[in-house]
Amino acid sequence: MAIPHFIHLRARSAYSLLESSLHINQIKDLCIENNMPAICISDSNLFGALEFSETMSSNGIQPLIGATLNVSLNYTPTSSSNPIQSSICLIAMTEIGYKNLLKLSSYSFQKNNALFPFVTIEEIYKHNEGLFFLTGGDRGTVNNLIKSNGTDQAIEYINNTKSVFNERLFIEIQRSNSNNQSVENKLIDIAYDRGIPIVATNDIFFESRADHEANDILQCITNADVISNPNRKKISQESYFKNQEEMFSLFEDLPEALENSVSISMRCTYRPTTLNPILPMYVQEGSEDEAKEKENHLLIDMANKGFQDKISKFGTAENYHISFYQDRLDNELSIILDMDYAGYFLIVSDIINWSKNNDIPVGPGRGSGAGSLVAWSLGITDLDPIKFNLVFERFLNPHRISMPDFDIDFCPIRRDEVINYIKQRYGNDRVAQIITFGKLQARAVIRDVGRVMEIPYGQVDSLCRLIPNNPANPMTLSDALSEIKEIGVIRKSDETIDRLLKFSLSLEGLYRHASTHAAGVVISNGKLEEYVPLYMDQKTNSLVTQFNMKWVEQAGLVKFDILGLKTLSVISECCKQLEAIGKSIDITSIDFEDEKTLKLFRDGETSGVFQFESSGMKDLLVKAHPNNFEDLIALIALFRPGPMENIPQYLESKNTDIEIEDLHELINPIIADTYGVIIYQEQVIQIAQKLAGYSLGEADLLRRAMGKKIKSEMDAQRDKFINGASSNGVDAKKAEYIFDLVDKFAGYGFNKAHSAAYALIAFQTAYLKANYPLAFMSALLTLDIGNIDKVSSIISETKRMKIEILPPSINYSSHDFLIEGESIRFSLSSIKNVGAQAVENICTERSKNGPYADIQDFISRIDSHFVNKRALEGLIMAGAFDEIEQNRALLMENVEILLLESSRLKKKNLDGQTDIFADIEESKPEIRLPEKKEWTRSRKLAGEFEFLGSYLSGHPLQGYSRDVEKYSVTSYADFINNVKTKRHKQARLAGVIHARVNRRGKTGRNYSFIRFSDKSQEFETMFFSDIMDKFNEILFVGNVLIIKVDADLQGDSIRLRVNDVIQATEDDLVDTDKPDIVNDDLIRPQTEDLNREEKIVTQKYTIKISDITAIDLIAEKLELGKGSDIINLKFYDNNLKKDIKLEIGNTYSFDDDTEKYLSSIPGVVGINID
């Protein structure tokens, strides 16, 4: 390649969040396309520095690492005003320069909680070595000073900087359509007068000039602006990847400015590279060699002591002598020390044992680490690997050098305490969590672009809802356009939507925000800023690495997975609830042959049981009929994609009299627990060891080879396997047959250590459910407080178990669900709109001064600041006052009066004043409320369901007993049992509609998923377009229907397809003088004459909001109803400095209840009729 005329020094990648629309690979492609042999990244961070370095260098392009930093000239830590800031660009020319850049980038995010990242000029001067200083171009300090008539200040600033950077200082010249010629002239004069070199740069934010409009929208997204605002922040349309010819033409009069860009690139001699893991030290005193020696001795001593403790408590596995254990322990220790991993094991052990000592629930270990006897001895895992035939070499193989990796589960509620301990123990400057990046995905990017383009919310929302919402595997926008025909139809018919989708496609996949990864923590062997740049997470105010999970490990840091597992919290909460009623249990010492627990598994009654909750797994349990713990390990391993193919063979071998194939006497014991089916990776390893003479490490390599299916490697392994088996007296044809059989299963083999660890947690939860059902279900409910849908599902299971749920009570309920006799008392915190502060206020006052005698007593004692209007309404609707006032309508109608009285009494008590009512109040008369007729039973139940997610005082179907009997209605629970046992596929069910979700199939036909509730539990049904269209007018939430269903068996799941609907009639509305007429045809409520013309009244409303986040809550409420009213939103735009009025689109039903609800939404400041 010829010597270039110009090198780009100011390329921004997608890591310049919501500023640049260029991915790193796009920058690489542009360099190749334009014969650019080097390029500098200059994001406002170093998020992509290592990725950029590796990507460019692997494609023959020299990567230069730079950063654009905001600089403060007048910052003091105690200053309350924002410092004057502008930006400069620093480029690393040496390794020292790169490390200084790491420090400076890290410092920039550690001030003012990273709300506006910046460094001081003093910090830059202090860490100047090995860095080029570019003055920042049009946004730079020098330019800004000159623009503000501060030329003398600019000269002083340049002189000071030159005295530090000398020949590494460059005055940056940029030429765009916003270029100020007089500023440029002064810059050049300053440069020439002081002998400072100039350099030509061009900010790059997008690929070509044609991409400017899409990038302009991106700027609006990041600034919460709209495209129509003429005063919004803009980036020049010249900020694209110009080729060398374009730059030469642009700076033809300043050839030295172009040449200096090349000179800078040639003087840069360092780039960051990937590194092998740099292990942190457990012992941090003395030299490194001395510390390692101490760690080795510590590990041996702690492992042997822990081993003796374990054997004393649990004994050895059946048919194994303690000497076998000791030999294996010594062998594992030898491998660990040889591979220099003593410190790693000690650190993991320290973290786990500290947590256990502080009563923080810790999992038994997951992944292949459960195969280590050393890990069991140190308390890292809770599984005896010898008892369960687990293989250490699957975890740590001396033939395959790789980092050990313990995935550790902790109670998520206290996980932060564990991380804080790690920081305290190993140093705040050596420990950090790991960054992760959220992306603009299909739905999100359409919503963002639609807002910027000011397209009505309803129109954008309707478009988004056509795209399936699957967070686990989100559909891309391009896939949606090709697969969902309706989007294409809308796009062709609407030019605005076409533009919306065009821009959304170009922006999809860009990084939207940075946050903290849920699990990863890194510990370094020195100060972190020496290895990676750091970032401050604004939400948690904690340091995280600027490199993500992949690249932080490539940078040499060792990651520890501190995972949160909710099930551990459930187990802990269950044990606490048992202790509260005088029972205690050691969950680590339960009987794994407990018959109650095994029966629960065999019956498939595993709702709430870890790993066994799904309908498919429940069905598999019933079919497999597990007899022991080993069977559960096998089912967890089998029930996943791939291994599922072996389920039929496993079931046949386990549950029939078919004789298991006799492969070989050396192999039969290995596959006996799985009934002759090879399920586990450990079995593959053990077969190769026993039959073919492999070492365990070599056998693990065979397992990996079988998984990869590389022919050359497989051929070599086949020969080795057959030769080894022949040495053990196995016939060559038999050996080859076994090799092929093992190879067949190995592709789907699962790690038994992981499966066994999860089976342990599953058995613990099942044990608690089977033996202590009240405490277990109460714990499940408590851990899902705030998730009304989940609580509703758990309550359905609780009722199925014949456990009564007592309604919420201001005198008996607390924050948690609690055991009360043989029942569970509903939690106050699980009532919709009742916050933690309200619950604390109610419970604390009750604890101090006793139960609440009546409503007067209640309002005189609580603080209306915490128990506000929404909380009080929630308590009333949920029935929490029933024991002191059964008329919910009376309380609901007079909420305002109650709160005013509460506020008056509070103010009186605070002021210590006496008023004319003082003598009267001493006698505590009842508060006089206007009379109000009590609600009907159905109205009460509707309120319960809205605020509790369940019916507690009854069920709507109780009022429809006549229709239930007349139409021979079956309960859902009985019907499903009949489907499973007797294969009955049809029935009439009755239920109240809880939710309806409409979908459109690929053919364009509509269908709906409608969720019903009967007395037994909730269930979901499917309505296809013919039935849905026929009965659409009565398929609304809250309506009670009788439906005729067919049960479609789809593998292990059951789907209910509705083929007829009957409108149920309440008992007290039935005309008993008329004869009953029963047939299978449609029974529908009488409707008015559809031909009669009726005048539709349209009303316009304007909702004024102060907070844009209120829009989503408004939309959620409005989409429930259909009507003729038109809704506008009005809000003040800070950029335009005026009110903006937006029409939502579509029409809605706007009644008094809707207005009351919307008025209560935070951010809604008024509702007016236009």
N, C-alpha and C positions, 0 to 999 in steps of 0.2 A: 504494500500500500504506500502511495506517495505521501510525503510529509504534508500534513494538513495545513490549511490556512487558518483554521479556527477550531476551537474545542468548546462545546457548551459546558458552562460552569454553574448554571442555575436551573437544573432540571428538578421539577417537583413530581413526586410519585403520589399514588393514591393514599400513601401514609400521611400526606398533608390533608388531613381529614376534611372532606367536603370542600376542598379547594381545588385539588388537581384531579383530573379524570383519567390519568395515565397510570396503568399498572406497570410494575417493574418490567415484566416481559414485553410490554409494548415499547418501553424505552429501549430495551435491548434490540427489538426488531427495527426500530427507527434508526438506531446507530448502524446496524448492518446495511439497511437499505440506503443510507446516506453516506456510507463509507466514513463513519466517524470512529476513529480508533480508540478514543477515550471519551469519558463523560463524567461529570460530577453531579451527584445527587445533593440537593440542598433543601431538604424538607425543614420544617420548623421543629423537627425532632430527629431522633435517630432510630425510629421504629424499624425502618427497613434497611439499615446500614449493612448488616451482615448478609442478608438475603440479596441485596443489590450487588455487593462485592462478589459473592459466589456466582450469581447469575451472569454478570458481565464477564468475569474472568474466564468462566467456562465456555464462553463464546468468543474468546479472543479479543475482548474489549477491556481496556484499562479502566478500572473503577476508581474514581476519586471520591473520597468521603468528606462531605461538607455539611454544614447546618446553617440555617437562617435563624438567628437569635434576636429577640427583642432586647434592646439595651436601654438601661435607665442611667441617666446622667446625674440625677439628684435624689437617689433612693436612700432613705434611712429606715431602719427596722420599725421605728416608732411613728413614722409618718402616717397620718390618716388619709392624706390625699393620694390620688393616683400619681405615680412618678411619670415624668415626661419620657416617652419611649419611642424608639424607632428601631429599625432593624439593620443588622450587618450580616455578612456571610463569612464564616470561617471554614477553611479547608485544611485537612490533615495532610502534611507532607511527609511526616515520619511517624514511627510508632509512638514516640513521646507525644507528638502532636495529636494523634488519635486518642491517646489516653486523656490528654487535656480536654479534648472535645467531649469525651464521655463525661468528664467531671462537669464541664460548663453546661452541657445539655441537662444533666441531672440537677444541677443547682437551679436551673431556670424553672423547674417544675416544683421546687420545694419552698417557694415563697408565696405567701398569700393564698395558701391552699390550692395553688396552680390555677386560680381563676384567670389570671393573665400571666403566662409564663414569661420570665425575663431574667436577665443577668445584669449585674452592674458593670460599668466600664472598668472598675477596679479589679473585679474578678477576672475579666478578660486579660487585663495587663498581667495579673499574677500568674495566669496559666497560658501565657502566650507561646511558650517554646514549641517549635515544630508545627506552627500554624501559619497559614496565609490569612491576611486580614483584607477582605474586600469591603468597601465602604457602604455597600447596600443598595446602590442604584437609586431609582426614583423614590423608593420608600426609606432610603438610608438616612442616617443622622446628618451627614454633611449636606445632602440635598435639602432636607427639611429645615436646617438652620439657614441655608442660603435663601430658601423660599420665604422665610419669616424675617428677612432683612437682618440676618445674623451672620453676615459674612465673616466678621472679625472673630465671632465665636467658632465658626466653622474652621477658620485657619488655626485658632488655638487648639481645637480638638484634633485637627490633622497633625499639628506639630507634636502634641503629646503622644499621639498614637505612633507617629514615626519614631519617636525616641525609644519606644518599646519594641516595635516590630521591624524597624529599619527597612531593609530591602524586601521584606515580606508583606509590606503594605502596598495595596493597589487601589487607586481611585477608579471606581466602577462607572462606566459610561453605558447607559442604556438608551436606545432610540425606539420609541413607540409612537403611536398616534397622539399620545398625551404628553409627549416630550416637550420640556420647557427649554428653548434654545438659550435663553439668557443664563439659566442655571448651568447648562452644559458648558457654556463659554467660561463661566467663573470656575467651574471644576477644572477645566483644562488649564486655565491661567494658574490656579493654585498648584496643580501638578507640575507644570513646567517650571514655575518659579522656585519650587522646592525639590526638584529632581525626583519626584515621585512618579513611578510608572502608572500608566492608565491601562485598563483592560476592558474590552468590549464584552458585554453579556446580554442575554435575552432570557427573561423569565419564561419558563415553559410550564404551562398548566394543562395543555391539551395537544392533540396530535396535529391537526391542521386548522386553517382558518375556518373551515366548514364546521368545526366542532365548537366554535365559540358560543353559539346560542345555547347549546346543551350545558356548557360549563357555566354560562351566565345563570342558568336556572339552578345549577349546583350552588353558586354563591348565594342565591336567594334562600335556598334550603338552610344553609348554615347560619344565615343572618335572620331567619324567620321573616323574610321580606316577600314582596310580590313583584312580579316582573313589570307591572305597570307603574311602579314607583320610579319617577325620574331621578330621585335623589339617593337611590340605593347604591351600595358599594358595588363597583364594577372592576373587572379585570380586562385589560386591553385585549382587543381582538388580535393583536400581534404576538400574544403570549403562546405561540405554538412552536413546534420543532422546526426551526428554519434550517435549511441546508447550508453548506459552506458558501455556495454561490450567492445565496440571498444575504448572508451576513457580510460577505466581501463587498457586495453592492451597497449595502447599508452603511458600511464603515470604510468606504473606498478612500476617504480623505484622512482616515486615521489608521493606516496599516499597522502601526506599532501596537494599537489596541487589540487587534486581531492576533498578532504574533505573540503578545503577552499571554493570551489564553492558552496557546500551545506551550509557551515557556513554563507556565504554572504546572501544566499536566506532566511535563517532562521532569520537573523538579520534585514531583510527588513520588516517593519511593516505597510507600507502605500501603498495604490494604489489609483489613481484618480478614482472618481465615478461620475455618473451623478448627476446633481443638479437641483432643481426647479429653475424657472427663477428668476434672481436677477435684480430687476427693477432699471434702472438708475434714478437719481433724476433730476427733472427740477430745483428745488430750491437747490442750493449747499452750502448755508450758514447755520450755526447753527447745532444743533444736528439733528439726523435723524428724531426723533419725531417732533421737531419744523419745520423741512423742510416739512414733510408730512402734518402737519397742515396748513402751508402756501399754499401748493399745493392745498389742498381741497378748501380753501377759494378762491384762484385764479380761480380754475376751475368753481366754482359756479358763481363768478362775471363775468368772461369772457363769459361763456355760456349764461347767461341771457342778457348781453349787446349785444352779437352777435345775439341772438334770436330776440331782438327788432329791430335790424338793418335789419335782413332778412325779418321780417314781414312788416316793413315800405317799403321795396323795392318790395317785391313780393306778399305780402298779404297772406291770408290763402287759403287752398284748398277749393273747392266748397263744401258747406254744412257742413263745420267744423268751429266751433267757436274758438276764440283765447284761451279760457279757456281750451279747449281740448288739444291744443298745450302745454299750460303751465303745465298741469297735466302730460303729457307725458314727458316733459323736466325734471320735478322734479323727476319723477319715474326713468328715465334713470340716472340722476345724483346720486340718492340714490344707485342704483346698482353699479355704477362705484366707488363711494366712499367706499361702503361696501367691494368691491373686491380689493380695494387699487390700482386702476389704474389711479388715477388723474394725476400723473406725466407722465404717458405714453401718455394720451390724450394731455397734455400740450406740450410735446416735439413734437409730430406729428403736432399739430397746429402751433407751432413755426416755424418748418421747412417749412411748406407749405406757411404760411403767409409771412415769410421772402422772399421766392421765388417769390410770387405774387408781393410783394412790390418792388422787383428788376426786375420786368418785365420778369421773367422766366416763360414760359407757364407751367401750372400744370393741370393735368387731373381732372375730376369731382369726382374722387373716383371710385374704382372698388371693387368687392367682397361684402361680406355681410356688411362691414362697412358703405355702403351707406344707410343702414337701420337705422342709428342712427341720431336722432334729435339733440343731443349734437354735433355730428360731423358736421352736417350742420350749426349749430349755431356758431361753432368755425372756420368755413371756411375750414374744412378738406375735406368736400364733397360739391358738388353743386346741390344736389337733395333734394327736400323736401320729406322726407320719407312718410309723411302722405298723400300727394297728390298722391303718387304712391303705396299706401298700402304696404309699406315695414315694416318689423318686426325687432325691435331692438334685441329681444332675439335670433334671428337667428345668430346675430353677437356676442353677449355677454349674455350668459345664466347663471343666478345665480345658477341653478341646476347642471351645468356642468362646473367645474372650469377649465378654459383654458385661455391662453393668447389672448387678442385681437390682431388682425393682420390687419393693414391697408396696402394695397398694393397701393403705390402712384406712379402715372405716371408723369414724367417730360420731358421737351424737351431734347432729348438726346444730342443736341449740347451744352447745358449749364448745363448738369447734374453734371459735375465735380465741377462747382461753388457751387452747393448745398452741395456736399460732403465736400468741403473745408470749407463751413460755419459751417457745423455740427462739424467738427474738431475744428474750432476756438471757437465755442460757448461752446462745452462740453468737450474740452480738447484733444489735440493731443495724449496724453498718455492714453486716455479713448475711443478713436474712431478708428476703423479700418474697412477696407473692408474684405471680406472673400475669402479664397483660393478656387480654384477648380482645378481638375486634369484632364489633357487630357490623353487619353488611346491609346495604340497601337491597332487600329482597323484593320479589315481584309485587306483593301487595303494598309494602311500605313505600317503595319508590313511586308507585302510581299515586298514592295518597299525598306524598310530599310534592311531587310535580303538579298534581291537580290543585293543591293549595296555592302554589306559587303562580300558576296560570289563572287562578281565581275561578275555576270551574265549580259550579254548585256542588256542595258536599254530597247531596243525595245522589247525584249523577256519578260522582267518583266512587262513592260507597257501593253503588249497585254494580259497577264494573269490577271492583275488587272482590265482591262476593261471588263472582263467577269463577274466580281462581280458587282451587281447593286449598284449604289451610291445613298443612301438615308440617308442623315444626320439625319433626324428626327427619323428613325428607321433602323439603320445600320444592314446589314446582317452579321452574324458571319461567320468566315472562315469555321467552321465545317458545318454550314448550307449550305454554298456555295458548299462545297465538296459533300454533299449529294443531293443537288437540281440541280446543274449545271453539266450535264453529261460531257460536253466538258473538264472541268477541270480534271475530273477523267481520261479521255482518255489521256490527255497530261501528267498527273502524271505517268500513267502506262508506257508510251512510252519514258519517259525522266527521267533518274535517278537523274540528277541535279535538275530538277523541283520537284521531289519527296522529295529530301533533303530540298529544299527551303520550301516546304509546311510543312514538318515535323517540322522544326525549327519554322516556322511562327505560327503553331498551339500551340506550347509550350509557345511562347512569347505573343501571342494575349491576350489583356485585361490588360497587365501590364501598370502601369502609366508611361507616357512618359515625361510629363512636368507639371510644376505648373504655374498657372496664376491667375488672379483676377476674381471672380464671377461678372457677369454683373450687379447684382442688390443689393446684400446683404451688409448691413452696420451694425456693432454692436456698441452699446454704453454701457459701463460698469459703475458700480457704484463706481469704484476705478480704480487704474492703471490696464490696461489690462494684463500686464505681471504677475499680481498676480493670474489671472484666466486661461489664455491660453498662449501658446508660440506664438511668432510673426515671421513673414517672410517679407522680402523685395522683392516686385515685381520689377524686374530689368527694365521692360519696362516703368513703371509709376513712379518708385522711391517712391512708397508709401507703408506703412505698411499694411499687411493683416494678418489675423489669420492663424496659421498653421493648425488648425482644419477646416475641410470643413463645408458646410452648415448644414449637419445633426448633426455633433458632436460638433460644436460650440454652438448650442442651448442646447445640452445635458450637456454641461459644465456650463450652467446657464446663458449664455449671451443672451440678448434680441436683436433680429434681426429686423431691419427696412428695408423694401424693397424700395429702391430708383430706380425705374424702368425708363427706357428710352422708350418713345413712339413717334415714328417719326411723327405720325399724328398731334401731338401737334405742332411740328415744321412747318408742312404744314399750319395749321391754322394761326399760328403766322406770317409766311412769307406772306401768302395771305393778311392778315390785313395790313402788312407793305407795300405791293405793292399797296393796295388801298389808303393808306395814301399818297404814293408818287404821286398819280394822283388826290389828293384832296378829297378823300372820306374816311370817317371813319365809323367804325362799332363796336358796343359792342357785341361781340359774345355770351356773357352770357345772353343777353336780347333779343334774337331773338324770333320770333313768331313761336311757335310749331304747328300752324295751317296754315302755309304758303303754299298756294296751288301750287306754282311752285315747291317747294321742294317735296311735297307729290306726285305730278305728275311724277317727276323724279324717285321716288321710284316705282311708279306703272308701269312705262314704262321699268323698269329694266335697266336704263341708269346710272349705279352706278359704272362704272370704276373709281377708285380713291377715292371712298367713303368707309370710315372705316367700316370693317365687312361685307360689301355688294359687294365686288369686284368679287367674284368667279362666274363662269358661273352657277353653281348650285343655288347660292343665287339669282342671277339675274332672273333665271327661276322661282324660288319660289315667288319672288316679283310680277312677271307678273301674276302668278296663284292666289296669295293671294290678290292682289289689295288692299294694305293697305290704310286705310282711315284716320288714326290718329297715334299719337305717340305711343299709347298703342299697336297698331298692330305691330309696329316695334320692340318693346320690346319682344313681343311674338315670332316673327320670329327669332330674335337672339337666344332666348332660345331654339327654336325648331330645328334650323339648326346645329345640332351636333350629333355625334353617340349616339344612345339610344333614346333621345327625337324625333329623326326623324321618329320613328315608329308612332308618334301621328300626323304627318303632314297631312295624308289623312283625318283623322277625323276632324282636325281643318279646313281644306279647305272646307270640305263638310258642316260643321256647319256654317262657315262664309259666304259662297258664294251660298248656296242653300236655298230653302224655307223649308227645313226639320226643324221641330220644335225641339228646344233644350229640352232635358229631364228635367223635373221638379223634381229635387232631394228633395229639401226641402226649405221652405221659408227662413230659416236661412242661407242656403248655396248659394242660387241662386245669391245674390249680389256679393259673393266672386268670382264666376266663370263667371260672366256676361261679363267682358272685354275679356275673352278668349273663348267666345261662347260655354260655357258649358264643355270645355276641361280643365282638371287640368294639368297645365304646370309647375307651380312654386312650389318650396318648401314652400314659404310663404303661398300659398293657402292651403297646407296640414296643416300647423300650425293654420291658421285661422279657418279652418273647425273644427278641434279638439277643438279649443277654443269656437267657437260659438255653435256648435252642442252638444258637449259632456262635456262642462264645464271645460276643461283643462285650467290651467294657460298657458301663452305664453311660459314660460320656460319648463313646462311639455310637451307641444305640440311639442316643438323642440326636446325633447327626443324621442317622438313618431316618428317624422320624421326620426331621425337617426336609430331607431329600424327598421322601414320599409325599409330603405336602406340596412341594414345589413342582414335582413331576418333570424334572430336567432329565432328558433321556440319557445323556452321557453319564451323569451322576448315578442315575438309577441302574444302568447296566453294570457299573462298577460295584454298586452295593449288592445287586443280585448275585454276582459271582462270589463276593465276599460272604454273603449270607449262606449260600448253598455250600460253599467250601467249609465254612464254620460248622454248619449243621452236620455235614458228612463226618467231620472229625468227632462228633458226638454220636456217631452211629446211625444217623438219619438217612434214609434212602434219598438220593438226589431228586427223584421225581416228587417225592413227598415234600422235600424241602422247598422245591420250586412252587409246588401247589400252595404251601403255607405262606411263602413269600408273596404270592399273588393275592392270597386271601387277606393277609395283613395289609398289603398295599391298597386293596379295595376299601377297607375300613379306615385306614390311616388318614385318608383325605378328609373324612368327617370326624375323626377322633377329637375328643374334647379333653381339656385339662382336668383330670380328676381332682387335683388339689383344690382348684377353684370351686368345682362342683361340691366337694365335700365340705368346704368352708361355708358355702351358702346353704347346704343341707342342714348344717348345724344351726344356723340362725333360723331356718325354716322350722326345724324341730322344736326349738325353744319357743317360738311364737305359737306353734300348734299345741305344744304342751300347756302353755298358759291358757289358751282358748279352751282346751278340753277339760282342764282341771280347775281353772279359776275364771270362768266365763264372764262373771260380772266385772271383775277387775280388768280383764283384757279388753272387753268392749268399751268400758269406760275410758281406758287409756287410749284406745284407737280414736274415740270421739274427741278426747282432749287434745290430741296431737293434730287434729284437723279443724280446730276452732278457727273460724274465719273463712273456711271453705264450705259454704252452705250446701253445695251439691254433693260434696264428699260426705259431709255429716249426714245428709239425707240417705245416701246409699248405705252407710254404716247402720243407721237406725233401722232400715229395712231388714238388714241381716240380724240385728239385735231382736227385733220383733219375731223374726222367723225362729230364733232360738228361745222364744217364749220368755224373754226378759222384758219387764215393763220399763218404759221410759216415763219417768215422772215429769210433769210440765215444769217450766222455769218458775221460780218463786223468789220474791224479794226477801223472804225470810229464811229460805233453806238453800237456795242456789248460791254458788260462788263463781269464781273465774273458770274453774275446771268442771268437767263432768265428774260426779262423785257417786260412790256407792252409798245407797241409803236403804238399809234393810236388805231385801232381796230384789231391789230395783236400782235404777240409775237415775240420778237427778240431773235434769238438763242444765247446761251452763248458761249463765247470764251473758258471758262474752260471745256466745255463739248466736245471740239474737242479732239480727240485722240492725245496723245503725247504733248499737250499744257498744261504745268503745271501752278500752281498758281503763281509762281514767274514771268513767262513770261507774264501772263495776267496782273499782277500788274504793271509790267514795261511798257507795252503797254498803259494801261489805265491811269496810273499816268502821263506819258509823254503827252498823249493826253489832259488830264485835264489841264496841265500847259500851253501847247503851241499850243493848237488847233488841229483840224483834220489833218490827214496825206494827203498831196496833191498828192503824187505819190510814187512810189517805192523808188526813190532816197531819198525823204524826210523821208520815213519810216526807211530805213536802216541807215540814218545819225543820227536818233534820239533815236533809241532803243539800248539796251545793249545786244550784241550778247552772252554775258555770260549767260543771262537768256533766251533770244529768240534764242535758239541754233538751230542746223540743224534740229533735229527732230520736234521741235516746229514750225519752219518756214515751213517745208514740210507739217505739219498738217494743218496750216493756208491756204497754197496754195491749197491743195487737197480739203479742205472744202469750198473753194470759198470765203474766207474772204477778198481777195484782188480784187475781181471782179469789184468793183466800181472804182478802180484806175488802174487796169490792168486785162483785161478780158482773156488774153491768159495765162491760167494756165500752159500749157506746157512750155512756154517761161520761166516763173519763176521757175518751177520745174527743168528744165534743167540747170539753172544757180544759183542754191542755193549756191553752194560753192563760186561763184564770189560775190554774194550779201553779204555773211557773211564775206568774206575777206575784202570787201570794208567797211563794218560796223566796223570791228575790226581796220582797218587802221584809220578811222575817229575818233574812240574813243581814240586810242593811241595818235593821233595828238592833240586832245583836252586836254587830260590829261597832255601831255608833254608841251603844250602851245607853240609848235614849229611852225615855218613857213617853208614850203617847196616850191619847184619850181612851184607847182600847185596852190599856195595860191591865186594869183590874179585871176586865172581862176575859182576857186571854189567859189569866191565871187558872181559870176554870176549864180551859181547853175545849170550847164548844166545837162541834163538827162544822167543817166548812160547808156552806150552803151552795149547792150546785143546781142549776136549772134541771128539771126532770127531763129524762130522755129515754125513749123506749129502747129496750134491749135489742141487740141484733139477733137475727135469726141464726139458727145453728150453722147453716151453710155460709153465712157471712163471717161468723167467728172462725170457721175452719179455713176459709179463704185467707183471712188475716194471719192465721197460724202458719199456713203454708208459705205465704209471702215472706214472713219474718223468721221462720224457723227452718223452712225447707221441707217440713214434714207435718203430718197431722198427728197431734198428740191427744187431744180431748175426744177424738172420734174420727170418723172418715165420712166423706161425702156420700159414699155408697150406702151408708146406714139409712139414708132417707129414700132409698130406691129399692127397698126389699121386695116390693110387690112385683116390679119388673124383673128383678134378679130371679125370683122364683118362677115367674111366668115364662121366661125365655130359657130356663134351665142353664143359667150362667154357672160356669166353673171358675174357681179362683185360678189365678195365673200359676201359683206354686203347685197346685194339684195337677194342672194341665201339663206343665213341664215335666213333672215326675212321671205322668202317664206317657208322655212322648218318649222319655228315656227308657222306661221299663216295659211298657206295653205297645209302644210305637203307635199310639193314637195321634193322628195328625190334624184333626179338626176339632174346634170347640167354639162356644160362645163365651167371650170374656166381657167383663164390664169394668169401666174405669173412668177416672176424671183425667182430662188432658193436662199434662204438666208443661210440655214443651213441643214445639213443632219446628222442624228445620227443613226448608225446601231446597231441593237440588235439581239440577238439570243434567240429564245424561248426555253422552256423546252424540246420540241420535237427535238431540234437541227436545226430547220429551221430558216433562216434569215428573218428579216423584217427591215424596215427603217421608221423613222419619218423624213419627209422632210418639212421644213418650207418655204412657198412661200410668196411673197408680190405682191399684185395688187394695183391699184390706191386707193382702199377703205381702205385696212388695211392688216396686216400680218395674215396668217392662217397656221395651221399645218395639214398635211395629213399623211396617213399611207399607205405604200407600202408593200404588202405581197410578199413572195419570188418569185412567178411566174411572177408578173408584174415587180418586181425589177430586176430579172435576165434578163428579156426580153429587158428592156430599160436601163440597168445599165450604158452603155457608154455615155448616154446623161443626166444622173442624177448627174450633178456636180454643185457646187456653182457658181452662176452668169449666168447660162443658163436660157433662157426664153422658157417656155413650155406651151402647152395647154393640160389640163388634164380633163378626164371624171371621175366624182366622184359620189359615192353613199354616202348619209348621213345616218349613223347609229345612231339611237337615243338610248342612254344608260342612262336610268334614266333621269336626268336633263341635261346631257351633250350631245353634238353632235360630233361625230367623222367622219371625211371624209376619205373614203376608195377609193383609186384610182384603176380604172379598165382599163384605156387606157391612152396613152400618145402620143402627137403629137409634133414634133419639130417645134417651131414657126420660121417664116422667116421674117427678117426685110423688111419693105416696099421698101427700095431702092435697095434690092437684088432680088425682085420678077421679073421674066420674064413675062412682060405683054402680050407678043405675044402668050403665051401658054394658052389654055383654063383652067378654074378652074375645078378641079375634087375634089369633096367632098365625102368622105365616112367615115364610122365609123371604118374602118380598120386602121392598123398602118400606119402612115406617118412618115418616118424616113429620116434623111439626107443621101445623098449618101456616101458610104464608099469605101475605096480602096479594091482591091481584097485581101481577107484574106489569100488566098492560096499562094500569092506571098511571097517568102522568103525575109526577110529584115534583114540586119545585125544590131544588137543592140550594140551600143557603150557604154561601161561601163567606167566611170571615177571615180577615188578615190579622196576624199577630206579629209583633216584633219583640224578640227576646234580647235584652241588652246584657252583655257579659263583660266582665273585667278581666277574666282569665280565659285564654283560648283553650285550655285543657278541659273546660266545661263542655266543649262541643261534643265529645264522645259520649258523655253521660246523657246529654240532651238527645242525641241520636238514638241511643239505646232505648229510651223511653218512647220516643216518637214512632220508632219502627214497629212497635207493638200494635198500633191502631191504624185503621184506615178511615178516611173521611174526606171532607171537602175543604178543610181549612188550609190556608197558606201561611207558612212560617218563614219569617226573616230573622237573621242574626245581625246584631249591631255591636261593633266593638271599636275601640280607639286604636289607631295604628300609630305607634311611636315614631316610625320613620316618615310617614306622610303627614303626621301632626294633624290628623283629622279622623272623624268617625267613618268607619267603613260599614256598609250595609250589604249583606249577602242573602240571597234567597236560597233556602236549602234545596228546593226542588221537590217534586211530588206533592201530594196533599195528605193531610193528616186529620185525625180526630182530636180536637182540642177541647176537653171538657174541664169541669172544675177540679176533678181529681188530678188530671194531668197538669193543670196550672199550679196546683198546690205542691205537687212533687217537684216540678221544674224550679219553682221558687226556692225550694230547699237546697238545691244544688249549689255547692260552693262556687263562687264566680259568677252566678246569675244575680244581677243587681236590679232587674226590673222587667216586667212583662206588660206591654201596652197593646191595646186594640187600635189598629190603624183606621 
